[in-house]
């Protein structure tokens, strides 16, 4: 990948244009999965720190 094509992609991204994305990646599924994982980690952390 050349410097020029990378710069052109970054300029397109900065303008708010769409870049190529994988069709199966849903932002809602990614965010929901991250939320579930963080809540699970929070629950685990609170179970280990009962005495505090």
C-alpha positions as YAML, in Angstrom:
chain: A
units: angstrom
residues:
- id: 1
  name: UNK
  ca: [0.00, 0.00, 0.00]
- id: 2
  name: UNK
  ca: [1.53, 3.29, -1.03]
- id: 3
  name: UNK
  ca: [1.66, 6.50, 0.95]
- id: 4
  name: UNK
  ca: [-0.62, 8.23, -1.57]
- id: 5
  name: UNK
  ca: [-3.40, 5.65, -1.35]
- id: 6
  name: UNK
  ca: [-3.20, 5.65, 2.46]
- id: 7
  name: UNK
  ca: [-3.44, 9.45, 2.51]
- id: 8
  name: UNK
  ca: [-6.41, 9.34, 0.13]
- id: 9
  name: UNK
  ca: [-8.23, 6.84, 2.35]
- id: 10
  name: UNK
  ca: [-7.57, 8.95, 5.45]
- id: 11
  name: UNK
  ca: [-8.84, 12.06, 3.67]
- id: 12
  name: UNK
  ca: [-12.02, 10.22, 2.67]
- id: 13
  name: UNK
  ca: [-12.50, 9.03, 6.23]
- id: 14
  name: UNK
  ca: [-11.95, 12.54, 7.61]
- id: 15
  name: UNK
  ca: [-14.57, 13.93, 5.22]
- id: 16
  name: UNK
  ca: [-17.12, 11.50, 6.61]
- id: 17
  name: UNK
  ca: [-17.25, 9.37, 3.49]
- id: 18
  name: UNK
  ca: [-17.80, 5.67, 3.56]
- id: 19
  name: UNK
  ca: [-14.84, 3.36, 3.33]
- id: 20
  name: UNK
  ca: [-14.91, -0.34, 2.54]
- id: 21
  name: UNK
  ca: [-16.19, -2.35, 5.49]
- id: 22
  name: UNK
  ca: [-16.81, -6.02, 5.93]
- id: 23
  name: UNK
  ca: [-20.53, -6.60, 5.49]
- id: 24
  name: UNK
  ca: [-20.92, -8.95, 8.47]
- id: 25
  name: UNK
  ca: [-19.57, -6.52, 11.09]
- id: 26
  name: UNK
  ca: [-22.51, -4.78, 12.74]
- id: 27
  name: UNK
  ca: [-21.76, -1.84, 15.02]
- id: 28
  name: UNK
  ca: [-24.71, -2.75, 17.24]
- id: 29
  name: UNK
  ca: [-23.50, -6.34, 17.68]
- id: 30
  name: UNK
  ca: [-19.95, -5.16, 18.37]
- id: 31
  name: UNK
  ca: [-21.12, -2.60, 20.93]
- id: 32
  name: UNK
  ca: [-23.55, -5.05, 22.52]
- id: 33
  name: UNK
  ca: [-20.87, -7.72, 22.77]
- id: 34
  name: UNK
  ca: [-18.44, -5.25, 24.34]
- id: 35
  name: UNK
  ca: [-21.11, -4.17, 26.85]
- id: 36
  name: UNK
  ca: [-21.84, -7.77, 27.84]
- id: 37
  name: UNK
  ca: [-18.13, -8.53, 28.28]
- id: 38
  name: UNK
  ca: [-17.57, -5.40, 30.39]
- id: 39
  name: UNK
  ca: [-20.60, -6.17, 32.57]
- id: 40
  name: UNK
  ca: [-19.33, -9.72, 33.05]
- id: 41
  name: UNK
  ca: [-15.91, -8.41, 34.08]
- id: 42
  name: UNK
  ca: [-17.56, -5.96, 36.49]
- id: 43
  name: UNK
  ca: [-19.59, -8.78, 38.04]
- id: 44
  name: UNK
  ca: [-16.49, -10.96, 38.42]
- id: 45
  name: UNK
  ca: [-14.54, -8.07, 39.99]
- id: 46
  name: UNK
  ca: [-17.29, -7.38, 42.52]
- id: 47
  name: UNK
  ca: [-17.43, -11.09, 43.48]
- id: 48
  name: UNK
  ca: [-13.70, -11.12, 44.29]
- id: 49
  name: UNK
  ca: [-13.84, -7.89, 46.33]
- id: 50
  name: UNK
  ca: [-16.68, -8.67, 48.73]
- id: 51
  name: UNK
  ca: [-14.66, -7.83, 51.82]
- id: 52
  name: UNK
  ca: [-13.82, -4.28, 50.77]
...
